Amino acid sequence: MYTQQQPRPYYGGPSSISSATLLGQVLGITAVGFLITALAAYVFAGVSYTFGLVALIAGFILLFAINATRANPVLSLLLFYSFTFLEGIGIAPTIAYYVGVSGPSVVVEAAATTGVGMLVLALGAYAFSFDFRRLQGIAFGALLGLVIVGIISMFTHFVHPSVYSWATLAVFTLLVLVDFSRIRAGGDGLTSVQLATSIYLDAINIFLALLRIFGGRSRD
């Protein structure tokens, strides 16, 4: 599971553009990021879990760099795309495993469901008058709990993997609603790259959760 590094808002650039323009920028940046991730995962399909872990750690470091360079949009964007490339390498062994066990259809199904789900959630965040940002405290508290449970479960295995996957899906579904509500509100002072990073991480975690759920189902 990959967590979100949420920066402190800063005031300036993003607040001067419309919500629709900001949404277009975020979705465009995110779409390119997913293409880079997919390409990296395909090219590095044969890497070991150790190599993938190193890539994930390097990507985690880049998250801090993205936030630190938010005043430089070009550099921040390049760092984001580098991050998505490393994430593709990092998740490549997991994808390769499920392709080997369940066939490539399970990956396609998980990816398609993620895409449709993100679209539905985005429409929901814009269609309903409720401001899901009100739930961000609950969402990030649940995320913290998910991380803690995941770390403990690595050593004790007290949570069944399928239960943890469903919990991951629930938490990041709520985070998607929060993040799209931020965009609808004008970004809360965050740059389009920072918002794209959050949306990207939401989608990646939802994809991996669905991959484990669908992969586990196919083995039953």
mmCIF file of the C-alpha atoms, coordinates in Angstrom:
data_MODEL
# 
_entry.id   MODEL 
# 
loop_
_atom_site.group_PDB 
_atom_site.id 
_atom_site.type_symbol 
_atom_site.label_atom_id 
_atom_site.label_alt_id 
_atom_site.label_comp_id 
_atom_site.label_asym_id 
_atom_site.label_entity_id 
_atom_site.label_seq_id 
_atom_site.pdbx_PDB_ins_code 
_atom_site.Cartn_x 
_atom_site.Cartn_y 
_atom_site.Cartn_z 
_atom_site.occupancy 
_atom_site.B_iso_or_equiv 
_atom_site.pdbx_formal_charge 
_atom_site.auth_seq_id 
_atom_site.auth_comp_id 
_atom_site.auth_asym_id 
_atom_site.auth_atom_id 
_atom_site.pdbx_PDB_model_num 
ATOM 1   C CA . MET A 1 1   ? 0.000   0.000   0.000   1.00 0.00 ? 1   MET A CA 1 
ATOM 2   C CA . TYR A 1 2   ? 1.226   3.488   -0.822  1.00 0.00 ? 2   TYR A CA 1 
ATOM 3   C CA . THR A 1 3   ? 0.320   6.410   1.370   1.00 0.00 ? 3   THR A CA 1 
ATOM 4   C CA . GLN A 1 4   ? -0.237  10.021  0.518   1.00 0.00 ? 4   GLN A CA 1 
ATOM 5   C CA . GLN A 1 5   ? 2.127   12.725  1.651   1.00 0.00 ? 5   GLN A CA 1 
ATOM 6   C CA . GLN A 1 6   ? -0.223  15.664  2.006   1.00 0.00 ? 6   GLN A CA 1 
ATOM 7   C CA . PRO A 1 7   ? 1.519   19.037  1.918   1.00 0.00 ? 7   PRO A CA 1 
ATOM 8   C CA . ARG A 1 8   ? 0.485   22.164  3.737   1.00 0.00 ? 8   ARG A CA 1 
ATOM 9   C CA . PRO A 1 9   ? -1.553  24.463  1.507   1.00 0.00 ? 9   PRO A CA 1 
ATOM 10  C CA . TYR A 1 10  ? 0.140   27.511  0.129   1.00 0.00 ? 10  TYR A CA 1 
ATOM 11  C CA . TYR A 1 11  ? -1.694  30.433  -1.326  1.00 0.00 ? 11  TYR A CA 1 
ATOM 12  C CA . GLY A 1 12  ? -1.127  31.755  -4.781  1.00 0.00 ? 12  GLY A CA 1 
ATOM 13  C CA . GLY A 1 13  ? -1.174  30.280  -8.296  1.00 0.00 ? 13  GLY A CA 1 
ATOM 14  C CA . PRO A 1 14  ? -3.912  27.625  -8.147  1.00 0.00 ? 14  PRO A CA 1 
ATOM 15  C CA . SER A 1 15  ? -6.484  29.938  -6.569  1.00 0.00 ? 15  SER A CA 1 
ATOM 16  C CA . SER A 1 16  ? -6.355  32.230  -9.617  1.00 0.00 ? 16  SER A CA 1 
ATOM 17  C CA . ILE A 1 17  ? -7.705  29.644  -12.084 1.00 0.00 ? 17  ILE A CA 1 
ATOM 18  C CA . SER A 1 18  ? -11.162 28.170  -12.404 1.00 0.00 ? 18  SER A CA 1 
ATOM 19  C CA . SER A 1 19  ? -12.157 24.827  -10.965 1.00 0.00 ? 19  SER A CA 1 
ATOM 20  C CA . ALA A 1 20  ? -12.799 23.459  -14.465 1.00 0.00 ? 20  ALA A CA 1 
ATOM 21  C CA . THR A 1 21  ? -9.344  24.521  -15.666 1.00 0.00 ? 21  THR A CA 1 
ATOM 22  C CA . LEU A 1 22  ? -7.716  23.029  -12.592 1.00 0.00 ? 22  LEU A CA 1 
ATOM 23  C CA . LEU A 1 23  ? -9.610  19.764  -13.077 1.00 0.00 ? 23  LEU A CA 1 
ATOM 24  C CA . GLY A 1 24  ? -8.450  19.574  -16.688 1.00 0.00 ? 24  GLY A CA 1 
ATOM 25  C CA . GLN A 1 25  ? -4.844  20.158  -15.662 1.00 0.00 ? 25  GLN A CA 1 
ATOM 26  C CA . VAL A 1 26  ? -4.976  17.550  -12.899 1.00 0.00 ? 26  VAL A CA 1 
ATOM 27  C CA . LEU A 1 27  ? -6.610  14.897  -15.083 1.00 0.00 ? 27  LEU A CA 1 
ATOM 28  C CA . GLY A 1 28  ? -4.156  15.546  -17.920 1.00 0.00 ? 28  GLY A CA 1 
ATOM 29  C CA . ILE A 1 29  ? -1.119  15.252  -15.651 1.00 0.00 ? 29  ILE A CA 1 
ATOM 30  C CA . THR A 1 30  ? -2.533  12.153  -13.974 1.00 0.00 ? 30  THR A CA 1 
ATOM 31  C CA . ALA A 1 31  ? -3.351  10.443  -17.283 1.00 0.00 ? 31  ALA A CA 1 
ATOM 32  C CA . VAL A 1 32  ? 0.221   10.860  -18.535 1.00 0.00 ? 32  VAL A CA 1 
ATOM 33  C CA . GLY A 1 33  ? 1.478   9.561   -15.191 1.00 0.00 ? 33  GLY A CA 1 
ATOM 34  C CA . PHE A 1 34  ? -0.608  6.396   -15.531 1.00 0.00 ? 34  PHE A CA 1 
ATOM 35  C CA . LEU A 1 35  ? 0.709   5.814   -19.044 1.00 0.00 ? 35  LEU A CA 1 
ATOM 36  C CA . ILE A 1 36  ? 4.274   6.098   -17.751 1.00 0.00 ? 36  ILE A CA 1 
ATOM 37  C CA . THR A 1 37  ? 3.488   3.689   -14.914 1.00 0.00 ? 37  THR A CA 1 
ATOM 38  C CA . ALA A 1 38  ? 1.925   1.170   -17.287 1.00 0.00 ? 38  ALA A CA 1 
ATOM 39  C CA . LEU A 1 39  ? 4.931   1.368   -19.627 1.00 0.00 ? 39  LEU A CA 1 
ATOM 40  C CA . ALA A 1 40  ? 7.409   0.948   -16.764 1.00 0.00 ? 40  ALA A CA 1 
ATOM 41  C CA . ALA A 1 41  ? 5.460   -2.004  -15.338 1.00 0.00 ? 41  ALA A CA 1 
ATOM 42  C CA . TYR A 1 42  ? 5.479   -3.675  -18.757 1.00 0.00 ? 42  TYR A CA 1 
ATOM 43  C CA . VAL A 1 43  ? 9.171   -3.069  -19.477 1.00 0.00 ? 43  VAL A CA 1 
ATOM 44  C CA . PHE A 1 44  ? 10.287  -4.153  -15.990 1.00 0.00 ? 44  PHE A CA 1 
ATOM 45  C CA . ALA A 1 45  ? 7.860   -7.068  -15.631 1.00 0.00 ? 45  ALA A CA 1 
ATOM 46  C CA . GLY A 1 46  ? 10.691  -9.462  -14.844 1.00 0.00 ? 46  GLY A CA 1 
ATOM 47  C CA . VAL A 1 47  ? 12.353  -7.544  -12.001 1.00 0.00 ? 47  VAL A CA 1 
ATOM 48  C CA . SER A 1 48  ? 12.615  -9.024  -8.528  1.00 0.00 ? 48  SER A CA 1 
ATOM 49  C CA . TYR A 1 49  ? 10.593  -7.902  -5.517  1.00 0.00 ? 49  TYR A CA 1 
ATOM 50  C CA . THR A 1 50  ? 13.801  -6.524  -4.001  1.00 0.00 ? 50  THR A CA 1 
ATOM 51  C CA . PHE A 1 51  ? 14.461  -4.331  -7.038  1.00 0.00 ? 51  PHE A CA 1 
ATOM 52  C CA . GLY A 1 52  ? 10.832  -3.239  -6.990  1.00 0.00 ? 52  GLY A CA 1 
ATOM 53  C CA . LEU A 1 53  ? 11.082  -2.321  -3.308  1.00 0.00 ? 53  LEU A CA 1 
ATOM 54  C CA . VAL A 1 54  ? 14.134  -0.161  -3.991  1.00 0.00 ? 54  VAL A CA 1 
ATOM 55  C CA . ALA A 1 55  ? 12.171  1.641   -6.718  1.00 0.00 ? 55  ALA A CA 1 
ATOM 56  C CA . LEU A 1 56  ? 9.247   2.223   -4.342  1.00 0.00 ? 56  LEU A CA 1 
ATOM 57  C CA . ILE A 1 57  ? 11.543  3.659   -1.682  1.00 0.00 ? 57  ILE A CA 1 
ATOM 58  C CA . ALA A 1 58  ? 13.118  5.983   -4.248  1.00 0.00 ? 58  ALA A CA 1 
ATOM 59  C CA . GLY A 1 59  ? 9.640   7.013   -5.354  1.00 0.00 ? 59  GLY A CA 1 
ATOM 60  C CA . PHE A 1 60  ? 8.634   7.757   -1.770  1.00 0.00 ? 60  PHE A CA 1 
ATOM 61  C CA . ILE A 1 61  ? 11.599  10.120  -1.500  1.00 0.00 ? 61  ILE A CA 1 
ATOM 62  C CA . LEU A 1 62  ? 10.444  11.870  -4.664  1.00 0.00 ? 62  LEU A CA 1 
ATOM 63  C CA . LEU A 1 63  ? 7.088   12.584  -3.006  1.00 0.00 ? 63  LEU A CA 1 
ATOM 64  C CA . PHE A 1 64  ? 8.855   14.925  -0.610  1.00 0.00 ? 64  PHE A CA 1 
ATOM 65  C CA . ALA A 1 65  ? 10.773  16.476  -3.509  1.00 0.00 ? 65  ALA A CA 1 
ATOM 66  C CA . ILE A 1 66  ? 7.523   17.134  -5.403  1.00 0.00 ? 66  ILE A CA 1 
ATOM 67  C CA . ASN A 1 67  ? 6.146   19.051  -2.436  1.00 0.00 ? 67  ASN A CA 1 
ATOM 68  C CA . ALA A 1 68  ? 9.420   20.894  -1.849  1.00 0.00 ? 68  ALA A CA 1 
ATOM 69  C CA . THR A 1 69  ? 9.551   22.132  -5.460  1.00 0.00 ? 69  THR A CA 1 
ATOM 70  C CA . ARG A 1 70  ? 5.918   23.205  -5.791  1.00 0.00 ? 70  ARG A CA 1 
ATOM 71  C CA . ALA A 1 71  ? 7.052   26.769  -6.517  1.00 0.00 ? 71  ALA A CA 1 
ATOM 72  C CA . ASN A 1 72  ? 8.789   25.459  -9.658  1.00 0.00 ? 72  ASN A CA 1 
ATOM 73  C CA . PRO A 1 73  ? 5.994   23.869  -11.763 1.00 0.00 ? 73  PRO A CA 1 
ATOM 74  C CA . VAL A 1 74  ? 8.277   22.433  -14.453 1.00 0.00 ? 74  VAL A CA 1 
ATOM 75  C CA . LEU A 1 75  ? 10.635  20.726  -12.009 1.00 0.00 ? 75  LEU A CA 1 
ATOM 76  C CA . SER A 1 76  ? 7.737   19.523  -9.874  1.00 0.00 ? 76  SER A CA 1 
ATOM 77  C CA . LEU A 1 77  ? 6.086   18.001  -12.947 1.00 0.00 ? 77  LEU A CA 1 
ATOM 78  C CA . LEU A 1 78  ? 9.301   16.247  -14.010 1.00 0.00 ? 78  LEU A CA 1 
ATOM 79  C CA . LEU A 1 79  ? 9.663   14.829  -10.511 1.00 0.00 ? 79  LEU A CA 1 
ATOM 80  C CA . PHE A 1 80  ? 6.078   13.602  -10.612 1.00 0.00 ? 80  PHE A CA 1 
ATOM 81  C CA . TYR A 1 81  ? 6.646   11.764  -13.879 1.00 0.00 ? 81  TYR A CA 1 
ATOM 82  C CA . SER A 1 82  ? 9.855   10.287  -12.470 1.00 0.00 ? 82  SER A CA 1 
ATOM 83  C CA . PHE A 1 83  ? 7.843   9.166   -9.464  1.00 0.00 ? 83  PHE A CA 1 
ATOM 84  C CA . THR A 1 84  ? 5.219   7.463   -11.653 1.00 0.00 ? 84  THR A CA 1 
ATOM 85  C CA . PHE A 1 85  ? 8.004   5.680   -13.558 1.00 0.00 ? 85  PHE A CA 1 
ATOM 86  C CA . LEU A 1 86  ? 9.474   4.342   -10.317 1.00 0.00 ? 86  LEU A CA 1 
ATOM 87  C CA . GLU A 1 87  ? 6.018   3.294   -9.131  1.00 0.00 ? 87  GLU A CA 1 
ATOM 88  C CA . GLY A 1 88  ? 5.599   1.297   -12.319 1.00 0.00 ? 88  GLY A CA 1 
ATOM 89  C CA . ILE A 1 89  ? 8.824   -0.550  -11.580 1.00 0.00 ? 89  ILE A CA 1 
ATOM 90  C CA . GLY A 1 90  ? 7.770   -1.016  -7.967  1.00 0.00 ? 90  GLY A CA 1 
ATOM 91  C CA . ILE A 1 91  ? 4.419   -2.625  -8.740  1.00 0.00 ? 91  ILE A CA 1 
ATOM 92  C CA . ALA A 1 92  ? 5.730   -4.640  -11.715 1.00 0.00 ? 92  ALA A CA 1 
ATOM 93  C CA . PRO A 1 93  ? 6.515   -7.778  -9.631  1.00 0.00 ? 93  PRO A CA 1 
ATOM 94  C CA . THR A 1 94  ? 3.019   -7.740  -8.098  1.00 0.00 ? 94  THR A CA 1 
ATOM 95  C CA . ILE A 1 95  ? 1.381   -7.393  -11.498 1.00 0.00 ? 95  ILE A CA 1 
ATOM 96  C CA . ALA A 1 96  ? 3.605   -10.132 -12.934 1.00 0.00 ? 96  ALA A CA 1 
ATOM 97  C CA . TYR A 1 97  ? 2.631   -12.426 -10.063 1.00 0.00 ? 97  TYR A CA 1 
ATOM 98  C CA . TYR A 1 98  ? -1.100  -12.062 -10.686 1.00 0.00 ? 98  TYR A CA 1 
ATOM 99  C CA . VAL A 1 99  ? -0.627  -12.409 -14.425 1.00 0.00 ? 99  VAL A CA 1 
ATOM 100 C CA . GLY A 1 100 ? 1.203   -15.677 -13.784 1.00 0.00 ? 100 GLY A CA 1 
ATOM 101 C CA . VAL A 1 101 ? -1.385  -16.967 -11.316 1.00 0.00 ? 101 VAL A CA 1 
ATOM 102 C CA . SER A 1 102 ? -4.656  -15.678 -12.746 1.00 0.00 ? 102 SER A CA 1 
ATOM 103 C CA . GLY A 1 103 ? -3.820  -14.557 -16.273 1.00 0.00 ? 103 GLY A CA 1 
ATOM 104 C CA . PRO A 1 104 ? -3.625  -11.057 -17.790 1.00 0.00 ? 104 PRO A CA 1 
ATOM 105 C CA . SER A 1 105 ? -7.418  -10.664 -17.725 1.00 0.00 ? 105 SER A CA 1 
ATOM 106 C CA . VAL A 1 106 ? -7.360  -10.044 -13.963 1.00 0.00 ? 106 VAL A CA 1 
ATOM 107 C CA . VAL A 1 107 ? -5.053  -7.039  -14.461 1.00 0.00 ? 107 VAL A CA 1 
ATOM 108 C CA . VAL A 1 108 ? -7.249  -5.653  -17.239 1.00 0.00 ? 108 VAL A CA 1 
ATOM 109 C CA . GLU A 1 109 ? -10.337 -6.142  -15.064 1.00 0.00 ? 109 GLU A CA 1 
ATOM 110 C CA . ALA A 1 110 ? -8.746  -4.386  -12.098 1.00 0.00 ? 110 ALA A CA 1 
ATOM 111 C CA . ALA A 1 111 ? -7.512  -1.503  -14.262 1.00 0.00 ? 111 ALA A CA 1 
ATOM 112 C CA . ALA A 1 112 ? -10.868 -1.069  -16.009 1.00 0.00 ? 112 ALA A CA 1 
ATOM 113 C CA . THR A 1 113 ? -12.776 -1.178  -12.723 1.00 0.00 ? 113 THR A CA 1 
ATOM 114 C CA . THR A 1 114 ? -10.401 1.386   -11.255 1.00 0.00 ? 114 THR A CA 1 
ATOM 115 C CA . GLY A 1 115 ? -10.918 3.722   -14.202 1.00 0.00 ? 115 GLY A CA 1 
ATOM 116 C CA . VAL A 1 116 ? -14.705 3.452   -14.123 1.00 0.00 ? 116 VAL A CA 1 
ATOM 117 C CA . GLY A 1 117 ? -14.751 3.752   -10.347 1.00 0.00 ? 117 GLY A CA 1 
ATOM 118 C CA . MET A 1 118 ? -12.610 6.900   -10.378 1.00 0.00 ? 118 MET A CA 1 
ATOM 119 C CA . LEU A 1 119 ? -14.933 8.444   -12.968 1.00 0.00 ? 119 LEU A CA 1 
ATOM 120 C CA . VAL A 1 120 ? -18.033 7.642   -10.927 1.00 0.00 ? 120 VAL A CA 1 
ATOM 121 C CA . LEU A 1 121 ? -16.470 9.019   -7.752  1.00 0.00 ? 121 LEU A CA 1 
ATOM 122 C CA . ALA A 1 122 ? -15.380 12.205  -9.532  1.00 0.00 ? 122 ALA A CA 1 
ATOM 123 C CA . LEU A 1 123 ? -18.895 12.717  -10.862 1.00 0.00 ? 123 LEU A CA 1 
ATOM 124 C CA . GLY A 1 124 ? -20.266 12.096  -7.380  1.00 0.00 ? 124 GLY A CA 1 
ATOM 125 C CA . ALA A 1 125 ? -17.942 14.653  -5.804  1.00 0.00 ? 125 ALA A CA 1 
ATOM 126 C CA . TYR A 1 126 ? -19.084 17.252  -8.340  1.00 0.00 ? 126 TYR A CA 1 
ATOM 127 C CA . ALA A 1 127 ? -22.770 16.292  -8.467  1.00 0.00 ? 127 ALA A CA 1 
ATOM 128 C CA . PHE A 1 128 ? -23.542 16.308  -4.753  1.00 0.00 ? 128 PHE A CA 1 
ATOM 129 C CA . SER A 1 129 ? -23.685 19.553  -2.824  1.00 0.00 ? 129 SER A CA 1 
ATOM 130 C CA . PHE A 1 130 ? -22.008 17.906  0.179   1.00 0.00 ? 130 PHE A CA 1 
ATOM 131 C CA . ASP A 1 131 ? -18.395 18.991  0.673   1.00 0.00 ? 131 ASP A CA 1 
ATOM 132 C CA . PHE A 1 132 ? -16.458 15.769  1.231   1.00 0.00 ? 132 PHE A CA 1 
ATOM 133 C CA . ARG A 1 133 ? -13.546 17.797  2.582   1.00 0.00 ? 133 ARG A CA 1 
ATOM 134 C CA . ARG A 1 134 ? -15.454 17.762  5.848   1.00 0.00 ? 134 ARG A CA 1 
ATOM 135 C CA . LEU A 1 135 ? -14.556 14.069  6.082   1.00 0.00 ? 135 LEU A CA 1 
ATOM 136 C CA . GLN A 1 136 ? -10.836 14.489  5.436   1.00 0.00 ? 136 GLN A CA 1 
ATOM 137 C CA . GLY A 1 137 ? -9.997  14.103  9.138   1.00 0.00 ? 137 GLY A CA 1 
ATOM 138 C CA . ILE A 1 138 ? -11.834 10.774  9.212   1.00 0.00 ? 138 ILE A CA 1 
ATOM 139 C CA . ALA A 1 139 ? -10.249 9.741   5.913   1.00 0.00 ? 139 ALA A CA 1 
ATOM 140 C CA . PHE A 1 140 ? -6.674  10.454  6.992   1.00 0.00 ? 140 PHE A CA 1 
ATOM 141 C CA . GLY A 1 141 ? -7.282  8.888   10.396  1.00 0.00 ? 141 GLY A CA 1 
ATOM 142 C CA . ALA A 1 142 ? -8.517  5.749   8.648   1.00 0.00 ? 142 ALA A CA 1 
ATOM 143 C CA . LEU A 1 143 ? -5.476  5.856   6.359   1.00 0.00 ? 143 LEU A CA 1 
ATOM 144 C CA . LEU A 1 144 ? -3.136  6.061   9.331   1.00 0.00 ? 144 LEU A CA 1 
ATOM 145 C CA . GLY A 1 145 ? -4.918  3.122   10.944  1.00 0.00 ? 145 GLY A CA 1 
ATOM 146 C CA . LEU A 1 146 ? -4.648  1.175   7.695   1.00 0.00 ? 146 LEU A CA 1 
ATOM 147 C CA . VAL A 1 147 ? -0.907  1.774   7.549   1.00 0.00 ? 147 VAL A CA 1 
ATOM 148 C CA . ILE A 1 148 ? -0.420  0.708   11.174  1.00 0.00 ? 148 ILE A CA 1 
ATOM 149 C CA . VAL A 1 149 ? -2.515  -2.432  10.713  1.00 0.00 ? 149 VAL A CA 1 
ATOM 150 C CA . GLY A 1 150 ? -0.606  -3.243  7.529   1.00 0.00 ? 150 GLY A CA 1 
ATOM 151 C CA . ILE A 1 151 ? 2.760   -2.965  9.256   1.00 0.00 ? 151 ILE A CA 1 
ATOM 152 C CA . ILE A 1 152 ? 1.638   -5.100  12.198  1.00 0.00 ? 152 ILE A CA 1 
ATOM 153 C CA . SER A 1 153 ? 0.045   -7.657  9.886   1.00 0.00 ? 153 SER A CA 1 
ATOM 154 C CA . MET A 1 154 ? 3.339   -8.079  8.047   1.00 0.00 ? 154 MET A CA 1 
ATOM 155 C CA . PHE A 1 155 ? 4.698   -9.767  11.172  1.00 0.00 ? 155 PHE A CA 1 
ATOM 156 C CA . THR A 1 156 ? 1.609   -11.270 12.809  1.00 0.00 ? 156 THR A CA 1 
ATOM 157 C CA . HIS A 1 157 ? -0.768  -11.957 9.881   1.00 0.00 ? 157 HIS A CA 1 
ATOM 158 C CA . PHE A 1 158 ? -3.751  -11.225 12.133  1.00 0.00 ? 158 PHE A CA 1 
ATOM 159 C CA . VAL A 1 159 ? -5.731  -9.624  9.279   1.00 0.00 ? 159 VAL A CA 1 
ATOM 160 C CA . HIS A 1 160 ? -6.772  -11.727 6.299   1.00 0.00 ? 160 HIS A CA 1 
ATOM 161 C CA . PRO A 1 161 ? -5.388  -10.271 3.041   1.00 0.00 ? 161 PRO A CA 1 
ATOM 162 C CA . SER A 1 162 ? -8.830  -10.019 1.455   1.00 0.00 ? 162 SER A CA 1 
ATOM 163 C CA . VAL A 1 163 ? -10.182 -8.111  4.464   1.00 0.00 ? 163 VAL A CA 1 
ATOM 164 C CA . TYR A 1 164 ? -7.251  -5.715  4.288   1.00 0.00 ? 164 TYR A CA 1 
ATOM 165 C CA . SER A 1 165 ? -7.785  -5.238  0.548   1.00 0.00 ? 165 SER A CA 1 
ATOM 166 C CA . TRP A 1 166 ? -11.447 -4.354  1.070   1.00 0.00 ? 166 TRP A CA 1 
ATOM 167 C CA . ALA A 1 167 ? -10.483 -1.946  3.851   1.00 0.00 ? 167 ALA A CA 1 
ATOM 168 C CA . THR A 1 168 ? -7.913  -0.344  1.532   1.00 0.00 ? 168 THR A CA 1 
ATOM 169 C CA . LEU A 1 169 ? -10.552 0.013   -1.142  1.00 0.00 ? 169 LEU A CA 1 
ATOM 170 C CA . ALA A 1 170 ? -12.951 1.698   1.295   1.00 0.00 ? 170 ALA A CA 1 
ATOM 171 C CA . VAL A 1 171 ? -10.383 4.148   2.679   1.00 0.00 ? 171 VAL A CA 1 
ATOM 172 C CA . PHE A 1 172 ? -9.078  5.253   -0.701  1.00 0.00 ? 172 PHE A CA 1 
ATOM 173 C CA . THR A 1 173 ? -12.587 5.554   -2.096  1.00 0.00 ? 173 THR A CA 1 
ATOM 174 C CA . LEU A 1 174 ? -13.252 8.149   0.596   1.00 0.00 ? 174 LEU A CA 1 
ATOM 175 C CA . LEU A 1 175 ? -9.922  9.852   -0.149  1.00 0.00 ? 175 LEU A CA 1 
ATOM 176 C CA . VAL A 1 176 ? -10.865 10.118  -3.831  1.00 0.00 ? 176 VAL A CA 1 
ATOM 177 C CA . LEU A 1 177 ? -14.044 11.966  -2.872  1.00 0.00 ? 177 LEU A CA 1 
ATOM 178 C CA . VAL A 1 178 ? -12.047 14.281  -0.611  1.00 0.00 ? 178 VAL A CA 1 
ATOM 179 C CA . ASP A 1 179 ? -9.450  15.000  -3.306  1.00 0.00 ? 179 ASP A CA 1 
ATOM 180 C CA . PHE A 1 180 ? -11.992 15.730  -6.039  1.00 0.00 ? 180 PHE A CA 1 
ATOM 181 C CA . SER A 1 181 ? -13.874 17.987  -3.627  1.00 0.00 ? 181 SER A CA 1 
ATOM 182 C CA . ARG A 1 182 ? -10.608 19.884  -3.170  1.00 0.00 ? 182 ARG A CA 1 
ATOM 183 C CA . ILE A 1 183 ? -10.341 20.358  -6.912  1.00 0.00 ? 183 ILE A CA 1 
ATOM 184 C CA . ARG A 1 184 ? -13.975 21.468  -7.135  1.00 0.00 ? 184 ARG A CA 1 
ATOM 185 C CA . ALA A 1 185 ? -13.240 24.047  -4.439  1.00 0.00 ? 185 ALA A CA 1 
ATOM 186 C CA . GLY A 1 186 ? -10.268 25.428  -6.400  1.00 0.00 ? 186 GLY A CA 1 
ATOM 187 C CA . GLY A 1 187 ? -7.490  23.253  -5.004  1.00 0.00 ? 187 GLY A CA 1 
ATOM 188 C CA . ASP A 1 188 ? -7.230  24.535  -1.414  1.00 0.00 ? 188 ASP A CA 1 
ATOM 189 C CA . GLY A 1 189 ? -4.016  26.303  -2.418  1.00 0.00 ? 189 GLY A CA 1 
ATOM 190 C CA . LEU A 1 190 ? -2.351  23.158  -3.780  1.00 0.00 ? 190 LEU A CA 1 
ATOM 191 C CA . THR A 1 191 ? -0.757  23.059  -7.220  1.00 0.00 ? 191 THR A CA 1 
ATOM 192 C CA . SER A 1 192 ? -2.125  20.931  -10.028 1.00 0.00 ? 192 SER A CA 1 
ATOM 193 C CA . VAL A 1 193 ? 0.900   18.622  -9.694  1.00 0.00 ? 193 VAL A CA 1 
ATOM 194 C CA . GLN A 1 194 ? 0.290   18.105  -5.976  1.00 0.00 ? 194 GLN A CA 1 
ATOM 195 C CA . LEU A 1 195 ? -3.396  17.389  -6.610  1.00 0.00 ? 195 LEU A CA 1 
ATOM 196 C CA . ALA A 1 196 ? -2.487  15.015  -9.454  1.00 0.00 ? 196 ALA A CA 1 
ATOM 197 C CA . THR A 1 197 ? -0.112  13.202  -7.102  1.00 0.00 ? 197 THR A CA 1 
ATOM 198 C CA . SER A 1 198 ? -2.939  12.646  -4.617  1.00 0.00 ? 198 SER A CA 1 
ATOM 199 C CA . ILE A 1 199 ? -5.357  11.430  -7.302  1.00 0.00 ? 199 ILE A CA 1 
ATOM 200 C CA . TYR A 1 200 ? -2.653  9.167   -8.743  1.00 0.00 ? 200 TYR A CA 1 
ATOM 201 C CA . LEU A 1 201 ? -1.922  7.601   -5.365  1.00 0.00 ? 201 LEU A CA 1 
ATOM 202 C CA . ASP A 1 202 ? -5.630  7.080   -4.722  1.00 0.00 ? 202 ASP A CA 1 
ATOM 203 C CA . ALA A 1 203 ? -6.017  5.259   -8.033  1.00 0.00 ? 203 ALA A CA 1 
ATOM 204 C CA . ILE A 1 204 ? -2.872  3.146   -7.639  1.00 0.00 ? 204 ILE A CA 1 
ATOM 205 C CA . ASN A 1 205 ? -3.984  1.932   -4.212  1.00 0.00 ? 205 ASN A CA 1 
ATOM 206 C CA . ILE A 1 206 ? -7.490  1.193   -5.477  1.00 0.00 ? 206 ILE A CA 1 
ATOM 207 C CA . PHE A 1 207 ? -6.033  -0.702  -8.459  1.00 0.00 ? 207 PHE A CA 1 
ATOM 208 C CA . LEU A 1 208 ? -3.773  -2.824  -6.243  1.00 0.00 ? 208 LEU A CA 1 
ATOM 209 C CA . ALA A 1 209 ? -6.616  -3.554  -3.826  1.00 0.00 ? 209 ALA A CA 1 
ATOM 210 C CA . LEU A 1 210 ? -8.864  -4.638  -6.697  1.00 0.00 ? 210 LEU A CA 1 
ATOM 211 C CA . LEU A 1 211 ? -6.054  -6.693  -8.207  1.00 0.00 ? 211 LEU A CA 1 
ATOM 212 C CA . ARG A 1 212 ? -5.697  -8.634  -4.954  1.00 0.00 ? 212 ARG A CA 1 
ATOM 213 C CA . ILE A 1 213 ? -9.470  -9.026  -4.595  1.00 0.00 ? 213 ILE A CA 1 
ATOM 214 C CA . PHE A 1 214 ? -9.990  -10.208 -8.178  1.00 0.00 ? 214 PHE A CA 1 
ATOM 215 C CA . GLY A 1 215 ? -6.832  -12.321 -8.084  1.00 0.00 ? 215 GLY A CA 1 
ATOM 216 C CA . GLY A 1 216 ? -7.912  -13.986 -4.860  1.00 0.00 ? 216 GLY A CA 1 
ATOM 217 C CA . ARG A 1 217 ? -11.374 -14.630 -6.271  1.00 0.00 ? 217 ARG A CA 1 
ATOM 218 C CA . SER A 1 218 ? -9.966  -16.313 -9.378  1.00 0.00 ? 218 SER A CA 1 
ATOM 219 C CA . ARG A 1 219 ? -7.946  -18.694 -7.224  1.00 0.00 ? 219 ARG A CA 1 
ATOM 220 C CA . ASP A 1 220 ? -10.973 -19.795 -5.164  1.00 0.00 ? 220 ASP A CA 1 
# 
